[in-house]
Amino acid sequence: MVLLGVAFFLSGAAALVYQVVWQRILTLHTGIGVVSVALIVAAFMAGLGLGSHLGGVLSARVSPRRALRLFALLELGVGLFAAISCRLYYDGFGALASGLYATAAGAAVAHLGAFLLPTTLMGMSLPFLVRATVRETASASRVIGVLYGVNVLGAAAGALLAPWVLVRFLGLEGAALTGTVANLVAAAAALAVGHRAAHADEAAVTPRPKTGEPVGALHPGSFRLWTLLYALSGFLALSLEVAWFRLMEVGVKSTAYTFGTVLCTYLLGLGAGSLVGGRRAERLARPLEAFLDYQLLLIVCAAAAVALVAGLPPATPVYRWFFDYWRQDPFFQLGADWNAGALARLYGLLPLALYSAPNESPIRTVGTPKSARGRRP
């Protein structure tokens, strides 16, 4: 399990390195603006969602050992695509889809087409890894929570390393190739685990769930309703993410290093929430009700945080520093300035105040095991 955790950590790190790199390349075609970035993120997430659904369907048809091999193949496919992605997006795709960039709808189609293959492969990886690791219904939420949490923590590391180290010193193509190496290592780790499992008894690895367990307790109509509610929770999460990032962009007076740094903070909270939620879910008598409770808590915390930042009097202690910073032209240039106090306030305290509480709510892994076919970062 530890080796698979390392593999999935590297997989998440590579995915966010690619997102940062690919977003920088594609904004050369569409410009840097909230609409352009939102379209790129939406296309990226759409591919992940499609891949997750497809992986959920296909993974149920294979054995755990075969699922590990397919996970390794998916990592290999993502890495090989990433190795040629910079030249593909910058030269080939830019010329091929140039006519689509005239309108927002055309840009959305172009971005979706650009990301469809690699993000679908990324999205398929979690269901296959779940198939390979979940042994019984009772522990499913904990195992899935750990896998998702480790993957998101890896994504946080990738988001931080991409602007500060990889792109800065290796360039866009060098950063993408580093992600390729991470995917290859993840694939090798999965194959190593699969080789060890080859000597185990297949019947002991794939026990059938007992009748009457929660995995089959939901009526099909009820499951569709909960799926819709889970989709709405994803809509809410990404809407809040865009809103929070816009607030942070203005609040810190962003530089080229801001996106990855702020995204790292966001993903750290998301990963921590997943790890906590996975452990709590298996002890809950009514996990679906808890899921709704956390959704309501998320909305309340998010609204309260924004209202607090917007409504505090300028002379309030601690907040006074931010108010003075916002009304002056000079700004903290992340990447060039190293004022520890400004760094802590802008990239520590401000994001903690805006979205640490709602982002760490363990809402992603609370529910029946079927809800595990969720999305990745």
C-alpha positions in Angstrom: 0.0 0.0 0.0 2.9 2.4 0.8 4.4 1.8 -2.6 1.1 2.5 -4.3 0.7 5.6 -2.2 4.1 6.8 -3.5 3.0 6.0 -7.1 -0.3 8.0 -6.7 1.5 10.9 -5.1 3.8 11.1 -8.1 0.9 10.8 -10.4 -0.9 13.8 -8.8 2.3 15.8 -8.8 2.8 15.2 -12.5 -0.8 16.1 -13.3 -0.5 19.5 -11.7 2.9 20.2 -13.3 1.1 19.5 -16.7 -1.8 21.7 -15.8 0.5 24.6 -15.0 2.6 24.1 -18.1 -0.3 23.5 -20.5 -2.2 26.4 -19.1 0.7 28.7 -19.8 1.0 27.5 -23.4 -2.7 27.7 -24.2 -3.0 31.2 -22.8 -0.7 32.3 -25.6 -3.5 31.5 -27.9 -6.4 32.8 -25.9 -4.8 35.5 -23.7 -4.5 35.8 -20.0 -7.9 36.6 -18.4 -10.5 35.1 -16.1 -12.6 33.7 -19.0 -9.6 32.1 -20.7 -8.3 30.5 -17.5 -11.8 29.4 -16.5 -12.3 27.7 -19.9 -9.0 25.9 -19.6 -9.8 24.7 -16.1 -13.3 23.6 -17.2 -11.9 21.6 -20.1 -9.3 20.0 -17.9 -11.9 19.0 -15.3 -14.3 17.7 -18.0 -11.7 15.3 -19.3 -11.0 14.1 -15.7 -14.6 13.5 -15.1 -15.1 11.6 -18.3 -12.1 9.5 -17.6 -13.2 8.8 -14.0 -16.6 7.5 -15.2 -15.1 5.4 -18.0 -12.5 4.0 -15.5 -15.3 3.2 -13.1 -17.1 1.2 -15.7 -14.1 -0.7 -17.0 -12.4 -1.3 -13.7 -15.3 -3.4 -12.5 -14.7 -5.9 -15.2 -11.1 -6.8 -14.4 -9.3 -8.5 -11.5 -7.3 -6.4 -8.9 -4.0 -7.6 -10.3 -5.0 -6.7 -13.9 -6.3 -3.3 -12.6 -2.7 -2.6 -11.3 -1.2 -3.3 -14.7 -3.8 -1.1 -16.4 -3.1 1.7 -13.9 0.6 1.4 -14.9 -0.4 1.6 -18.6 -2.4 4.7 -18.0 0.5 6.4 -16.2 2.8 5.4 -19.1 0.3 6.8 -21.6 0.0 10.1 -19.8 3.7 10.4 -19.5 4.4 9.7 -23.1 1.8 12.2 -24.2 3.3 14.9 -21.9 6.7 14.3 -23.4 5.5 15.7 -26.8 2.8 18.0 -25.4 4.7 21.3 -25.4 5.6 21.1 -29.1 2.1 19.7 -29.9 0.2 22.5 -28.2 2.6 25.3 -29.1 3.2 24.5 -32.8 0.7 22.0 -34.2 -2.4 22.6 -32.1 -2.1 26.4 -32.2 -2.1 26.4 -36.0 -4.8 23.7 -36.3 -7.3 25.3 -33.9 -6.5 29.0 -34.5 -9.9 29.6 -36.1 -11.7 28.4 -33.0 -10.1 31.0 -30.7 -12.2 33.8 -32.2 -15.1 33.1 -29.8 -15.4 31.9 -26.2 -17.4 28.9 -27.4 -14.8 28.0 -30.0 -12.0 28.3 -27.4 -13.9 26.0 -25.1 -14.2 23.4 -27.9 -10.5 23.8 -28.7 -9.4 23.4 -25.1 -11.6 20.3 -24.6 -10.1 18.8 -27.7 -6.6 19.6 -26.5 -7.1 18.0 -23.1 -9.5 15.2 -23.9 -6.9 12.4 -24.3 -4.5 13.1 -21.5 -7.1 14.1 -18.9 -9.3 11.1 -19.7 -6.3 8.9 -19.0 -5.6 10.7 -15.8 -9.2 10.4 -14.7 -9.3 6.7 -15.3 -6.3 6.0 -13.0 -8.2 6.3 -9.6 -10.9 3.8 -10.3 -8.4 1.2 -11.4 -6.3 1.8 -8.3 -9.4 1.6 -6.2 -10.2 -1.8 -7.8 -6.7 -3.0 -7.0 -6.6 -1.9 -3.4 -10.2 -2.1 -1.9 -10.6 -5.4 -0.2 -13.9 -5.1 1.6 -16.8 -2.7 1.8 -16.2 -1.7 5.4 -12.8 -0.2 4.7 -13.6 1.2 1.2 -14.1 4.8 2.4 -10.9 4.8 4.3 -8.8 3.3 1.5 -10.3 5.6 -1.1 -9.9 8.6 1.2 -6.2 7.8 1.7 -5.6 7.3 -2.1 -7.4 10.5 -3.0 -5.8 12.5 -0.2 -2.3 11.3 -1.2 -2.9 12.1 -4.8 -4.1 15.6 -3.9 -1.1 16.2 -1.7 1.1 15.1 -4.6 -0.8 17.6 -6.7 0.0 20.3 -4.2 3.7 19.5 -4.4 3.5 19.6 -8.2 1.6 23.0 -8.1 4.4 24.4 -6.0 7.4 22.9 -7.8 6.1 23.8 -11.3 6.5 27.6 -11.1 9.2 27.8 -8.4 11.6 25.2 -9.7 10.7 23.3 -12.8 9.5 26.1 -15.2 12.0 28.5 -13.6 15.1 26.5 -14.2 14.1 23.9 -16.8 11.6 25.8 -19.0 8.1 24.5 -20.0 9.4 21.5 -21.9 11.8 20.5 -19.2 9.0 20.8 -16.6 6.8 18.5 -18.7 9.6 16.0 -19.1 10.1 15.9 -15.4 6.4 15.0 -15.0 6.9 12.3 -17.6 9.7 10.8 -15.3 7.2 10.9 -12.4 4.6 9.0 -14.4 7.2 6.4 -15.4 8.3 5.9 -11.8 4.6 5.6 -10.8 4.0 3.0 -13.5 7.1 1.0 -12.4 6.0 1.1 -8.7 2.5 -0.2 -9.7 4.1 -3.0 -11.8 6.4 -3.9 -8.8 3.4 -4.2 -6.5 1.5 -6.3 -9.1 4.5 -8.6 -9.4 4.5 -9.3 -5.7 0.7 -9.9 -5.8 1.1 -12.4 -8.5 2.3 -15.0 -5.9 -0.8 -14.4 -3.8 -4.0 -16.5 -4.0 -6.3 -14.7 -6.5 -9.4 -15.8 -4.6 -8.1 -14.3 -1.4 -7.4 -11.0 -3.2 -10.9 -10.5 -4.6 -13.5 -11.5 -2.0 -17.0 -10.9 -3.0 -19.1 -8.5 -0.9 -21.6 -10.1 1.4 -25.2 -9.7 0.5 -26.9 -6.8 2.3 -23.8 -4.7 2.6 -24.1 -0.9 1.9 -22.5 -1.3 -1.5 -25.8 -2.5 -2.9 -28.2 -0.9 -0.5 -29.2 2.1 -2.6 -32.1 1.9 -5.0 -31.1 2.8 -8.6 -33.3 5.9 -8.5 -31.8 7.0 -5.2 -28.3 6.4 -6.5 -29.0 8.7 -9.5 -30.3 11.4 -7.1 -27.1 11.2 -5.0 -25.0 11.2 -8.1 -26.8 14.5 -9.1 -26.1 15.9 -5.7 -22.5 15.0 -5.9 -22.2 16.6 -9.3 -23.7 19.8 -7.8 -21.1 19.6 -5.1 -18.4 19.5 -7.7 -20.0 22.5 -9.4 -20.0 24.4 -6.1 -16.4 23.4 -5.4 -15.0 24.6 -8.7 -17.2 27.8 -8.6 -15.7 28.6 -5.2 -12.3 27.8 -6.4 -12.6 30.3 -9.3 -14.0 33.0 -6.9 -11.3 32.4 -4.3 -8.5 32.6 -6.8 -9.9 35.8 -8.2 -10.0 37.3 -4.7 -6.5 36.1 -4.0 -5.2 37.4 -7.4 -6.4 40.9 -6.5 -5.6 40.6 -2.8 -2.0 39.7 -3.2 -1.4 41.7 -6.5 -0.3 38.5 -8.2 2.9 37.7 -10.1 3.9 34.6 -12.2 4.5 32.6 -9.0 1.1 33.3 -7.4 -1.0 30.8 -9.2 1.1 27.7 -8.3 1.6 29.0 -4.7 -2.0 29.7 -4.0 -3.1 26.4 -5.7 -0.7 24.5 -3.5 -2.4 26.0 -0.4 -5.8 25.1 -1.8 -4.8 21.5 -2.6 -3.2 21.0 0.8 -6.5 21.7 2.4 -8.3 19.5 0.0 -5.9 16.6 0.6 -6.1 17.0 4.4 -9.9 17.0 4.2 -9.9 13.8 2.2 -7.6 12.0 4.6 -9.7 13.1 7.6 -13.0 12.3 5.8 -11.9 8.8 4.8 -11.2 7.9 8.4 -14.4 9.4 9.7 -16.7 8.0 7.0 -16.3 4.4 8.1 -17.5 5.3 11.6 -20.6 7.2 10.5 -24.0 5.5 10.8 -25.5 7.8 8.1 -22.8 9.0 5.8 -25.1 10.4 3.1 -26.7 12.8 5.6 -23.2 13.7 6.8 -22.3 14.5 3.2 -25.2 17.0 3.0 -24.3 18.5 6.4 -20.7 19.1 5.2 -22.1 20.8 2.0 -24.1 23.2 4.1 -21.2 23.8 6.4 -19.0 24.6 3.3 -21.4 27.2 2.0 -21.7 28.8 5.4 -18.0 28.9 6.0 -17.3 30.3 2.5 -19.9 33.0 2.8 -18.8 34.0 6.3 -15.1 34.2 5.2 -15.8 36.5 2.3 -18.2 38.6 4.4 -15.5 38.9 7.1 -12.8 40.0 4.7 -15.1 42.5 3.0 -16.8 43.9 6.1 -14.1 44.3 8.7 -13.3 47.9 9.6 -10.0 49.1 8.2 -8.6 49.8 11.6 -9.1 46.2 12.8 -5.8 44.8 14.2 -4.0 42.5 11.7 -6.5 43.5 9.0 -5.1 47.0 9.0 -1.9 45.8 7.3 -3.9 44.3 4.4 -6.0 47.5 4.0 -2.8 49.6 3.8 -1.3 47.2 1.3 -4.4 47.3 -1.0 -4.6 51.0 -1.2 -0.9 51.6 -2.1 0.7 51.1 -5.5 3.8 49.2 -4.4 3.2 45.5 -4.0 5.0 42.4 -2.7 6.6 40.8 -5.8 6.6 37.1 -5.0 9.7 35.5 -6.5 11.8 38.7 -6.1 10.9 40.0 -2.6 11.5 37.9 0.5 9.9 39.9 3.3 8.9 37.1 5.7 6.0 39.2 7.3 4.4 40.0 3.9 4.9 36.5 2.7 3.2 35.0 5.8 0.3 37.5 5.6 -0.4 37.3 1.9 0.2 33.7 1.2 -0.5 32.2 4.6 -3.0 34.1 6.6 -5.1 35.4 3.7 -5.8 32.0 2.1 -6.3 30.5 5.5 -9.0 33.1 6.2 -10.7 32.7 2.8 -10.9 29.0 2.2 -9.1 26.9 4.8 -12.2 25.9 6.7 -14.5 25.2 3.8 -11.7 23.5 1.8 -10.8 21.1 4.6 -14.3 19.9 5.2 -14.1 16.2 4.5 -16.9 16.1 1.9 -15.2 14.2 -0.9 -15.0 10.7 0.7 -18.1 10.6 2.9 -20.7 8.4 1.3 -21.2 4.9 -0.1 -18.3 3.2 -1.8 -19.9 3.8 -5.2 -19.4 7.5 -4.7 -15.7 6.9 -4.9 -15.7 7.3 -8.7 -15.1 11.0 -8.2 -12.7 13.4 -9.9 -9.0 14.0 -9.5 -7.0 17.4 -9.4 
